[in-house]
């Protein structure tokens, strides 16, 4: 039986998660919590509701993780002065360091994972992956009836 794209993606994801968790554990952060730090770093002052929508995650799950991230000193939640029923999210200095580190980790992992490809193969793979993720985002959004963009684009690009 021929390997599927899903299998290859799963292998790459597993390697990426292990790589990130090794390095992030040094600062007390996991790869799964990193997505919240990335979103808040790219969208300072966002609300938990917008974060949940942007990452397409359950609000309860987001709330639990935000409480943990705040307790661990990565972000702060403050009452929104414009709407006292909601909160704003911002990174602390520790959170900003994690945000900066994440970009280094992503670049390092990309170089490691793509080291077996030529420069032209890397360009071709990037073009194909962008096409796949753009198409998948359209399908995901059509099925969920949400008007949010691809969550990977919200946190993965620089």
C-alpha positions as CSV (number, residue, x, y, z in Angstrom):
1,X,0.0,0.0,0.0
2,X,1.3,3.4,-0.9
3,X,1.9,5.9,1.9
4,X,-0.6,8.7,2.1
5,X,-0.1,12.4,2.5
6,X,-1.9,12.1,5.9
7,X,0.7,9.6,7.0
8,X,3.6,11.9,6.0
9,X,2.0,14.9,7.6
10,X,1.5,12.9,10.8
11,X,5.2,11.9,10.8
12,X,6.3,15.5,10.3
13,X,4.0,16.8,12.9
14,X,5.2,14.3,15.5
15,X,8.8,15.3,14.8
16,X,7.9,19.0,15.0
17,X,6.0,18.5,18.3
18,X,8.9,16.6,19.8
19,X,11.4,19.1,18.6
20,X,9.4,22.1,20.0
21,X,8.6,20.4,23.3
22,X,12.3,19.6,24.0
23,X,13.2,23.3,23.6
24,X,10.1,24.8,25.0
25,X,10.2,22.7,28.2
26,X,13.3,24.7,29.2
27,X,11.1,27.8,29.6
28,X,8.1,25.9,31.0
29,X,6.0,25.9,27.9
30,X,4.6,23.1,25.7
31,X,4.0,23.2,22.0
32,X,0.2,23.0,22.5
33,X,0.3,26.1,24.7
34,X,2.6,27.9,22.2
35,X,-0.3,28.5,19.8
36,X,-2.0,30.8,22.3
37,X,1.3,32.7,22.9
38,X,1.7,33.0,19.1
39,X,-1.8,34.3,18.6
40,X,-1.7,36.9,21.4
41,X,1.8,37.9,20.2
42,X,0.5,38.6,16.7
43,X,-2.8,40.1,18.0
44,X,-2.0,42.1,21.2
45,X,-5.1,43.2,23.1
46,X,-7.2,40.5,21.6
47,X,-10.0,38.9,23.7
48,X,-10.4,35.3,24.7
49,X,-13.4,35.1,22.4
50,X,-11.5,36.3,19.4
51,X,-8.6,34.0,20.2
52,X,-10.9,31.0,20.4
53,X,-12.5,32.0,17.1
54,X,-9.2,32.7,15.4
55,X,-7.7,29.4,16.5
56,X,-11.0,27.6,15.9
57,X,-10.9,26.1,19.4
58,X,-13.5,25.4,22.1
59,X,-13.9,28.5,24.3
60,X,-13.7,26.3,27.5
61,X,-10.5,24.8,26.4
62,X,-9.1,28.2,25.5
63,X,-10.1,29.6,28.9
64,X,-8.4,26.7,30.8
65,X,-5.2,27.3,28.9
66,X,-5.3,31.0,29.3
67,X,-5.6,30.6,33.1
68,X,-2.5,28.3,33.1
69,X,-0.5,30.7,30.8
70,X,-1.3,33.5,33.1
71,X,-0.4,31.5,36.2
72,X,2.9,30.6,34.5
73,X,3.6,34.2,33.7
74,X,3.3,34.2,29.9
75,X,0.4,36.5,29.6
76,X,-1.9,38.9,31.4
77,X,-5.6,39.3,31.2
78,X,-7.1,42.6,32.0
79,X,-10.7,43.9,32.0
80,X,-11.3,45.7,28.8
81,X,-11.8,49.3,29.6
82,X,-14.1,49.7,26.6
83,X,-16.3,46.8,27.5
84,X,-16.0,45.7,31.2
85,X,-17.7,42.4,30.4
86,X,-14.7,41.2,28.4
87,X,-10.9,40.9,28.8
88,X,-7.9,41.9,26.8
89,X,-4.9,39.6,26.5
90,X,-1.2,40.7,26.2
91,X,2.1,38.9,26.5
92,X,4.3,39.5,29.5
93,X,8.1,39.8,29.0
94,X,8.3,36.1,29.5
95,X,5.6,35.6,26.9
96,X,7.3,37.9,24.5
97,X,10.5,35.9,24.9
98,X,8.6,32.7,24.1
99,X,7.0,34.3,21.1
100,X,10.5,35.3,19.8
101,X,11.9,31.9,20.6
102,X,9.1,30.2,18.6
103,X,10.2,31.9,15.4
104,X,13.7,30.6,16.0
105,X,12.4,27.1,16.6
106,X,10.2,27.1,13.5
107,X,13.2,28.3,11.4
108,X,15.5,25.8,12.9
109,X,13.1,22.9,12.4
110,X,12.3,24.0,8.9
111,X,16.1,24.0,8.1
112,X,16.5,20.6,9.7
113,X,13.4,19.0,8.0
114,X,14.2,20.5,4.6
115,X,17.9,19.8,4.6
116,X,17.5,16.9,2.3
117,X,15.9,19.0,-0.4
118,X,17.5,21.2,-3.0
119,X,16.8,25.0,-3.1
120,X,14.4,24.4,-6.1
121,X,12.6,21.5,-4.3
122,X,12.2,23.7,-1.2
123,X,10.6,26.5,-3.3
124,X,8.3,24.0,-5.1
125,X,7.3,22.4,-1.8
126,X,6.5,25.8,-0.3
127,X,4.3,26.7,-3.3
128,X,2.5,23.4,-3.1
129,X,2.0,23.6,0.7
130,X,0.6,27.1,0.4
131,X,-1.8,25.9,-2.3
132,X,-2.9,23.0,-0.2
133,X,-3.4,25.0,3.0
134,X,-5.3,27.7,1.2
135,X,-7.6,25.2,-0.4
136,X,-8.1,23.3,2.9
137,X,-8.9,26.6,4.7
138,X,-11.6,27.2,2.2
139,X,-13.1,23.8,2.8
140,X,-12.8,24.1,6.6
141,X,-14.5,27.5,6.6
142,X,-17.3,26.3,4.2
143,X,-18.0,23.3,6.5
144,X,-17.9,25.2,9.7
145,X,-19.7,28.3,8.3
146,X,-17.2,30.5,10.1
147,X,-15.7,33.5,8.5
148,X,-12.3,33.0,10.1
149,X,-9.1,32.5,8.1
150,X,-6.8,29.6,8.2
151,X,-5.5,29.5,11.8
152,X,-2.1,28.5,10.6
153,X,-1.8,31.8,8.7
154,X,-2.7,33.6,11.9
155,X,0.1,32.1,13.9
156,X,2.6,30.5,11.6
157,X,3.8,33.3,9.4
158,X,6.2,36.0,10.4
